[in-house]
Amino acid sequence: AAKEQDAIYERFAREEIVRTAGRMAEIPGAATLVTTLINTCAPLALVTSAPLELMRARMEEAGVPIPSIVVSADDVERGKPHPDGYLLGARRLGVEPRCAAAVEDSAPGLAAARAAGTVVVAMGGAQDGDVVCRDLDELRGLLASARGWAP
């Protein structure tokens, strides 16, 4: 059953890559925020419900750098809204989940982040967060102020 499920995920990822090719756009501010976090050596992990292959295709097409630590659907048995991805991300970063922030814009992602015990940053109109930002530029500004970076 696990091999069959893996085959289904792989087929889905390939079909999704073909179906969306040329149509992926950067979420405004994502490339700048991720680049800033990478360049300042801030601990950073990407936790996604997408299979690794699909995540890579989407991020590359959108022009957003991929952090060195990634947790994808391939790495966990249960995806969002379960906390498994965020717990693994924190473990890979070497931090306690309560010392990490999860940036989310979907109900399942917000639920996963909250269940993992992270600080929940709600984006994209979502309001159910410990911190609510209207967009990634606002989040980058908050981080810059807190960490002493140039905005």
Disulfide bonds with the S-S distance in Angstrom:
none
